[in-house]
């Protein structure tokens, strides 16, 4: 027998996985999908069994799983029917950096029919099809990034906002989160203590729209996994404590020419330096936001956050340097002569952790396209206090029940969704109201603090 060292041959799945994903024999790959309650679900397979024809069984009724983990009654799906989870191997990532956990490959999957065609209830397919529509009809492509805020529940002592002490007090969690995200090619930018006691935030670099939504899923699950690895609880709930500060999911996005990659947002001669096209796109979002609130702020507790003068938003308007605008024109960095043109973009500030990232970004693009299709006048750029604007901003609904009614009765918005997807969404959310709606605000906060 030869005394020369032998090596394990490279797994065949490496042939179709991205170059930065190199699982080893014996590891698992999780085929991941995000449901209407924004929980990541799926199934794991051994990496040795991965092939270009891999898929896993799935069930239509899983679309009706609510935040508490139960399939909702009164949905269009029962015990019959079958789907497949079809992995998108281009989305694959691998991490070895979760404390106490073995290495894991995560591959985002589309829910498809058994013949491989997209299923009308799949949120990721909804975003994918919306991206294709935006390109085909308007020649526009979108880069985006999600910002997540969350609260450490393992520290009874309030932290100082934005402080070095708060940063050090949570280490090594922050460093491990950033390392894990970097290993998964999610391009993390900032880890920071936020304003609310024991609140933190993670930001990542912009990416093509579908990848940006995948990264949003990675951020929330990675943060939770690293905290759990330190036996510490974390919550992304919009309002962890009644009367306290809130946590949002902010979506940054720009509009680029599909052919050249050049920005379509910047025009130095217009209000807010916003081009006419971008202004019309923004007008669609401002116009339809009240009907979309049930999707971007979909929890009973969300409406404790969407209040005036709460560093959140309670009205649908486009603001300049105003962090209570629903849609904000993000200021540019021109230090040292930096070019503002490629930097100018929007920030949508109404979302929270209950929103499925694919639906959240998809509805923003759908609403923007309506602004273009219908030839809306460019949205008014509100400077300063919105109460002093010439055109009063539209108020957002103040409860999930009211938001669902607006969604259900808006013919334009309803037409974006397959009837079974919309019916399931409405049923899941109304079951949620039945479960949590009658609770006192403090009890609502306690319940959602555990779920999210």
C-alpha positions as CSV (number, residue, x, y, z in Angstrom):
1,X,0.0,0.0,0.0
2,X,1.3,3.5,-0.8
3,X,2.2,5.7,2.1
4,X,1.3,8.8,0.0
5,X,-1.6,10.9,1.4
6,X,-4.9,10.6,-0.4
7,X,-7.5,13.3,-0.8
8,X,-11.3,13.1,-1.1
9,X,-12.3,13.6,-4.7
10,X,-14.2,16.8,-5.4
11,X,-17.9,16.5,-5.2
12,X,-19.7,16.5,-8.6
13,X,-22.1,19.2,-7.4
14,X,-19.1,21.6,-7.5
15,X,-19.6,21.6,-11.3
16,X,-22.8,23.7,-11.1
17,X,-22.4,25.5,-7.8
18,X,-20.9,29.0,-7.7
19,X,-17.1,29.0,-7.4
20,X,-17.1,30.3,-3.8
21,X,-19.4,27.3,-2.6
22,X,-17.4,24.2,-2.0
23,X,-19.2,21.8,0.4
24,X,-17.5,18.8,1.7
25,X,-18.7,15.2,1.8
26,X,-21.2,14.5,4.6
27,X,-22.5,18.1,4.7
28,X,-26.1,19.1,4.1
29,X,-27.7,21.6,1.7
30,X,-30.9,23.3,2.7
31,X,-33.3,24.1,-0.1
32,X,-34.9,27.3,1.2
33,X,-38.1,29.2,0.5
34,X,-39.7,32.1,2.3
35,X,-43.4,31.8,3.1
36,X,-46.1,34.5,3.5
37,X,-45.2,34.9,7.2
38,X,-41.6,35.6,6.1
39,X,-40.3,32.4,7.8
40,X,-37.7,30.5,6.0
41,X,-38.8,26.9,5.3
42,X,-37.6,24.0,3.2
43,X,-35.8,20.7,3.2
44,X,-32.2,19.5,3.5
45,X,-30.4,17.0,1.4
46,X,-26.9,15.5,1.5
47,X,-24.6,17.4,-0.8
48,X,-23.6,14.1,-2.4
49,X,-27.1,13.8,-3.7
50,X,-27.2,17.2,-5.3
51,X,-27.5,17.2,-9.1
52,X,-28.7,19.4,-11.8
53,X,-32.0,17.6,-11.6
54,X,-32.4,17.8,-7.9
55,X,-35.8,18.9,-6.5
56,X,-37.8,18.1,-3.3
57,X,-41.4,17.6,-2.7
58,X,-43.6,20.4,-1.4
59,X,-47.3,21.0,-0.6
60,X,-49.5,23.9,-1.8
61,X,-51.1,24.1,1.7
62,X,-47.8,25.1,3.1
63,X,-48.5,28.6,1.6
64,X,-51.1,29.0,4.3
65,X,-48.8,28.6,7.3
66,X,-49.2,31.6,9.5
67,X,-46.7,33.3,11.9
68,X,-47.5,30.8,14.7
69,X,-46.7,27.8,12.5
70,X,-50.2,26.5,11.8
71,X,-51.8,26.0,8.4
72,X,-54.7,28.5,8.2
73,X,-58.3,27.3,7.7
74,X,-60.3,28.7,4.8
75,X,-57.4,28.7,2.3
76,X,-57.9,27.4,-1.3
77,X,-55.6,24.4,-0.6
78,X,-56.2,21.2,1.3
79,X,-54.4,17.9,1.7
80,X,-54.3,17.3,-2.1
81,X,-51.8,18.6,-4.6
82,X,-48.1,18.5,-5.0
83,X,-45.3,20.9,-5.8
84,X,-41.5,20.8,-6.0
85,X,-38.8,22.9,-4.5
86,X,-36.5,23.6,-7.5
87,X,-33.1,24.9,-6.4
88,X,-31.6,27.9,-8.1
89,X,-27.9,26.9,-7.9
90,X,-26.7,30.4,-8.8
91,X,-28.1,31.5,-5.4
92,X,-26.1,28.9,-3.4
93,X,-24.0,30.0,-0.4
94,X,-22.1,28.2,2.3
95,X,-21.2,29.1,5.8
96,X,-18.9,27.5,8.4
97,X,-19.2,30.5,10.8
98,X,-22.3,29.8,12.9
99,X,-21.3,29.0,16.5
100,X,-22.0,25.4,17.4
101,X,-23.3,24.5,14.0
102,X,-21.7,22.4,11.2
103,X,-21.0,23.9,7.8
104,X,-24.2,24.4,5.8
105,X,-24.9,25.1,2.2
106,X,-28.1,27.1,1.5
107,X,-29.7,27.1,-1.9
108,X,-32.7,29.3,-2.6
109,X,-35.5,27.4,-4.3
110,X,-38.5,28.3,-6.4
111,X,-41.8,26.5,-5.7
112,X,-42.8,25.0,-9.1
113,X,-45.4,22.7,-10.4
114,X,-44.5,19.0,-10.9
115,X,-43.8,19.8,-14.6
116,X,-41.3,22.5,-13.6
117,X,-43.4,25.5,-14.5
118,X,-43.6,28.4,-11.9
119,X,-46.3,28.0,-9.3
120,X,-48.6,31.0,-8.9
121,X,-48.3,31.0,-5.1
122,X,-44.5,31.3,-5.0
123,X,-43.2,34.7,-3.8
124,X,-39.8,34.3,-5.3
125,X,-41.3,33.6,-8.7
126,X,-43.5,36.7,-8.2
127,X,-40.4,38.8,-7.9
128,X,-38.6,37.1,-10.7
129,X,-41.5,37.6,-13.1
130,X,-41.9,41.3,-11.9
131,X,-38.2,41.9,-12.7
132,X,-38.7,40.4,-16.2
133,X,-41.7,42.6,-16.7
134,X,-39.9,45.8,-15.7
135,X,-37.1,44.9,-18.1
136,X,-39.3,43.9,-21.1
137,X,-41.8,46.8,-20.8
138,X,-39.6,49.6,-19.7
139,X,-36.0,48.6,-20.2
140,X,-35.3,49.1,-16.5
141,X,-33.2,46.9,-14.1
142,X,-33.0,47.4,-10.4
143,X,-30.3,47.0,-7.8
144,X,-31.5,46.9,-4.2
145,X,-30.4,46.3,-0.6
146,X,-32.4,45.6,2.6
147,X,-31.5,47.1,6.0
148,X,-32.6,45.1,9.1
149,X,-33.0,46.4,12.6
150,X,-33.4,44.1,15.6
151,X,-33.1,44.0,19.4
152,X,-30.8,42.0,21.7
153,X,-33.0,40.5,24.4
154,X,-30.1,39.2,26.5
155,X,-29.0,42.5,28.1
156,X,-31.2,44.0,30.9
157,X,-29.2,47.2,31.0
158,X,-30.1,49.8,28.3
159,X,-27.4,50.7,25.9
160,X,-26.3,54.1,24.7
161,X,-27.3,54.9,21.1
162,X,-24.6,54.4,18.5
163,X,-22.0,53.9,21.2
164,X,-18.7,52.0,21.1
165,X,-19.7,50.5,24.5
166,X,-22.9,49.0,23.0
167,X,-20.8,47.6,20.2
168,X,-18.3,46.0,22.5
169,X,-20.9,44.8,24.9
170,X,-22.4,42.4,22.3
171,X,-19.1,41.1,20.9
172,X,-18.2,38.7,19.5
173,X,-21.8,38.4,18.0
174,X,-21.4,41.4,15.7
175,X,-18.0,40.2,14.3
176,X,-19.4,36.7,13.8
177,X,-22.5,37.9,12.0
178,X,-20.4,40.0,9.6
179,X,-18.0,37.2,9.1
180,X,-20.7,34.7,8.3
181,X,-22.4,37.1,5.9
182,X,-19.1,37.8,4.1
183,X,-18.4,34.1,3.8
184,X,-21.9,33.8,2.1
185,X,-21.0,36.5,-0.4
186,X,-23.7,38.8,1.0
187,X,-21.3,41.7,1.1
188,X,-22.1,43.1,4.6
189,X,-21.3,46.9,5.0
190,X,-22.2,48.0,8.5
191,X,-22.9,46.6,11.9
192,X,-24.1,49.3,14.2
193,X,-25.8,49.9,17.6
194,X,-29.0,51.8,16.8
195,X,-31.1,54.4,18.7
196,X,-33.4,52.2,20.7
197,X,-31.9,50.4,23.8
198,X,-30.2,47.2,22.8
199,X,-31.1,47.7,19.1
200,X,-28.7,46.9,16.3
201,X,-28.7,47.1,12.5
202,X,-27.0,45.3,9.6
203,X,-26.6,46.7,6.2
204,X,-25.4,45.0,3.0
205,X,-24.3,46.2,-0.4
206,X,-26.8,46.6,-3.3
207,X,-27.2,43.7,-5.6
208,X,-29.6,42.7,-8.5
209,X,-33.1,42.6,-7.2
210,X,-33.6,38.8,-6.8
211,X,-30.2,38.5,-5.1
212,X,-31.0,41.4,-2.8
213,X,-34.2,39.6,-1.6
214,X,-32.2,36.4,-1.1
215,X,-29.7,38.3,1.0
216,X,-32.5,39.7,3.1
217,X,-33.4,36.1,4.1
218,X,-29.8,35.3,4.8
219,X,-29.4,38.4,7.1
220,X,-32.3,37.6,9.3
221,X,-31.6,33.9,9.6
222,X,-27.8,34.5,10.1
223,X,-28.4,37.0,12.9
224,X,-30.8,34.7,14.7
225,X,-28.4,31.7,14.3
226,X,-25.4,33.5,15.7
227,X,-27.4,34.9,18.7
228,X,-28.6,31.3,19.3
229,X,-25.1,30.1,19.2
230,X,-24.3,32.3,22.2
231,X,-27.5,31.2,24.0
232,X,-28.9,34.7,23.5
233,X,-32.3,35.8,22.3
234,X,-32.8,38.4,19.5
235,X,-36.0,39.8,18.0
236,X,-36.7,41.6,14.8
237,X,-40.3,42.4,15.9
238,X,-41.5,45.9,14.7
239,X,-42.2,46.9,18.3
240,X,-40.6,44.6,20.9
241,X,-41.9,46.7,23.9
242,X,-45.2,48.6,23.9
243,X,-44.5,52.3,23.7
244,X,-40.8,51.8,22.8
245,X,-38.9,52.3,19.6
246,X,-39.5,50.2,16.6
247,X,-37.5,48.1,14.2
248,X,-38.0,48.3,10.4
249,X,-36.8,46.7,7.2
250,X,-35.8,49.5,4.9
251,X,-35.4,48.8,1.2
252,X,-32.9,50.8,-0.9
253,X,-33.2,50.6,-4.6
254,X,-32.2,52.4,-7.8
255,X,-33.4,52.3,-11.4
256,X,-30.8,51.6,-14.2
257,X,-30.9,51.4,-17.9
258,X,-31.2,47.7,-18.8
259,X,-28.9,48.1,-21.8
260,X,-26.2,50.4,-20.5
261,X,-26.4,50.0,-16.7
262,X,-26.5,53.8,-16.3
263,X,-28.7,55.4,-13.7
264,X,-32.2,56.5,-14.7
265,X,-32.8,58.4,-11.4
266,X,-30.6,61.5,-11.5
267,X,-31.5,64.8,-13.2
268,X,-29.6,67.8,-11.7
269,X,-32.2,70.3,-13.0
270,X,-35.3,68.8,-11.4
271,X,-36.7,68.9,-7.8
272,X,-34.7,66.6,-5.5
273,X,-32.4,66.0,-8.6
274,X,-34.9,63.3,-9.5
275,X,-35.5,62.5,-13.1
276,X,-39.0,62.7,-14.6
277,X,-39.1,58.9,-15.0
278,X,-38.0,58.3,-11.4
279,X,-40.6,60.8,-10.2
280,X,-43.3,59.0,-12.0
281,X,-42.1,55.7,-10.7
282,X,-42.1,57.2,-7.2
283,X,-45.6,58.5,-7.8
284,X,-46.9,55.0,-8.4
285,X,-45.5,53.8,-5.0
286,X,-46.9,56.8,-3.2
287,X,-50.3,56.3,-4.9
288,X,-50.7,52.6,-4.1
289,X,-48.9,52.4,-0.8
290,X,-52.1,52.6,1.4
291,X,-53.4,49.5,-0.5
292,X,-50.1,47.7,-0.1
293,X,-49.6,48.4,3.6
294,X,-51.0,45.0,4.5
295,X,-48.1,43.4,2.6
296,X,-45.2,45.7,3.7
297,X,-46.5,46.1,7.3
298,X,-48.3,42.8,7.7
299,X,-48.4,42.1,11.5
300,X,-51.0,43.2,14.0
301,X,-48.1,44.8,16.0
302,X,-46.8,46.7,12.8
303,X,-49.3,49.5,13.5
304,X,-47.8,50.3,16.8
305,X,-44.7,51.4,14.7
306,X,-46.4,53.2,11.8
307,X,-47.2,56.3,13.8
308,X,-46.4,60.0,13.3
309,X,-43.2,61.4,14.9
310,X,-41.9,57.9,15.6
311,X,-38.9,57.9,13.3
312,X,-41.1,55.7,11.1
313,X,-43.9,56.7,8.8
314,X,-47.6,57.2,9.0
315,X,-48.2,58.8,5.6
316,X,-47.4,58.0,2.0
317,X,-45.2,60.7,0.5
318,X,-41.8,61.2,-1.1
319,X,-39.5,63.1,1.1
320,X,-36.1,64.7,0.8
321,X,-33.8,64.3,3.9
322,X,-36.8,63.2,6.0
323,X,-36.7,59.9,7.8
324,X,-40.4,59.9,8.4
325,X,-41.1,59.8,4.7
326,X,-42.5,56.5,3.4
327,X,-40.2,56.9,0.3
328,X,-37.1,58.9,0.8
329,X,-34.6,60.3,-1.7
330,X,-31.3,59.2,-0.2
331,X,-28.6,62.0,0.1
332,X,-25.4,61.5,-1.9
333,X,-21.8,61.6,-0.6
334,X,-19.9,64.2,-2.6
335,X,-16.9,64.4,-0.3
336,X,-13.7,64.7,-2.4
337,X,-15.6,65.4,-5.6
338,X,-17.5,62.1,-5.6
339,X,-20.1,61.9,-8.5
340,X,-23.6,62.1,-7.1
341,X,-25.2,60.7,-10.3
342,X,-24.7,56.9,-9.7
343,X,-25.4,57.3,-6.0
344,X,-28.9,58.8,-6.1
345,X,-31.6,56.3,-5.2
346,X,-34.8,55.7,-3.1
347,X,-35.2,54.2,0.4
348,X,-38.6,52.7,1.2
349,X,-39.1,52.9,5.0
350,X,-42.4,51.2,5.7
351,X,-41.5,47.6,5.7
352,X,-40.9,45.3,8.7
353,X,-39.8,41.7,9.4
354,X,-43.2,40.3,8.8
355,X,-43.0,41.2,5.1
356,X,-41.9,38.4,2.8
357,X,-38.8,40.1,1.1
358,X,-39.7,38.9,-2.4
359,X,-43.3,40.2,-2.1
360,X,-42.0,43.5,-0.5
361,X,-39.6,44.3,-3.3
362,X,-42.0,43.0,-6.0
363,X,-44.9,45.2,-4.9
364,X,-42.6,48.3,-5.0
365,X,-41.6,47.5,-8.6
366,X,-45.2,46.8,-9.5
367,X,-46.4,50.1,-8.0
368,X,-43.6,52.0,-9.7
369,X,-44.5,50.5,-13.1
370,X,-48.1,51.6,-12.6
371,X,-46.8,55.1,-12.2
372,X,-45.1,54.8,-15.6
373,X,-47.9,53.0,-17.4
374,X,-50.6,55.4,-16.2
375,X,-48.4,58.5,-16.8
376,X,-48.7,59.8,-13.3
377,X,-47.3,63.2,-12.7
378,X,-43.9,63.0,-10.9
379,X,-44.4,62.7,-7.1
380,X,-44.1,65.9,-5.1
381,X,-40.8,66.1,-3.4
382,X,-41.7,67.1,0.2
383,X,-38.9,69.0,1.9
384,X,-39.0,69.3,5.7
385,X,-42.0,68.7,7.9
386,X,-44.7,66.9,5.8
387,X,-47.4,68.8,7.8
388,X,-46.4,71.9,6.0
389,X,-46.4,70.4,2.5
390,X,-48.7,72.1,-0.1
391,X,-50.3,68.8,-0.9
392,X,-51.2,66.9,2.3
393,X,-49.7,63.4,2.2
394,X,-52.0,60.4,2.1
395,X,-52.5,58.6,5.4
396,X,-51.6,54.9,5.8
397,X,-54.2,52.6,7.4
398,X,-53.8,52.4,11.2
399,X,-54.7,48.7,11.7
400,X,-54.1,45.5,9.9
401,X,-57.8,45.0,9.5
402,X,-58.1,48.3,7.7
403,X,-55.1,47.6,5.6
404,X,-56.5,44.3,4.4
405,X,-59.7,45.9,3.4
406,X,-57.8,48.5,1.3
407,X,-55.8,45.7,-0.3
408,X,-58.9,43.6,-1.1
409,X,-60.8,46.5,-2.6
410,X,-58.1,47.9,-4.8
411,X,-58.8,46.5,-8.3
412,X,-55.4,47.5,-9.7
413,X,-53.4,45.9,-6.9
414,X,-55.6,42.9,-6.7
415,X,-54.8,42.2,-10.4
416,X,-51.1,41.8,-9.6
417,X,-51.6,38.5,-7.8
418,X,-53.1,35.2,-8.7
419,X,-56.5,34.9,-7.0
420,X,-55.4,31.8,-4.9
421,X,-52.2,33.7,-3.7
422,X,-54.3,36.7,-2.6
423,X,-57.0,34.6,-1.0
424,X,-54.4,32.7,1.0
425,X,-52.7,35.9,2.1
426,X,-56.0,37.4,3.2
427,X,-56.9,34.3,5.1
428,X,-53.6,34.0,6.8
429,X,-53.7,37.6,8.0
430,X,-57.3,37.5,9.2
431,X,-56.5,34.4,11.2
432,X,-53.6,36.4,12.7
433,X,-56.0,39.2,13.6
434,X,-58.2,36.6,15.3
435,X,-55.3,35.3,17.3
436,X,-53.6,38.5,18.3
437,X,-55.9,41.4,17.5
438,X,-57.8,41.4,20.8
439,X,-54.7,41.4,23.0
440,X,-53.5,44.5,24.8
441,X,-50.6,46.3,23.1
442,X,-48.1,44.9,25.6
443,X,-49.4,41.4,25.1
444,X,-49.1,41.8,21.3
445,X,-45.5,43.0,21.6
446,X,-44.7,40.0,23.9
447,X,-46.2,37.5,21.4
448,X,-44.5,38.9,18.3
449,X,-41.2,39.3,20.2
450,X,-41.1,35.5,20.4
451,X,-42.3,34.8,16.9
452,X,-39.9,37.1,15.1
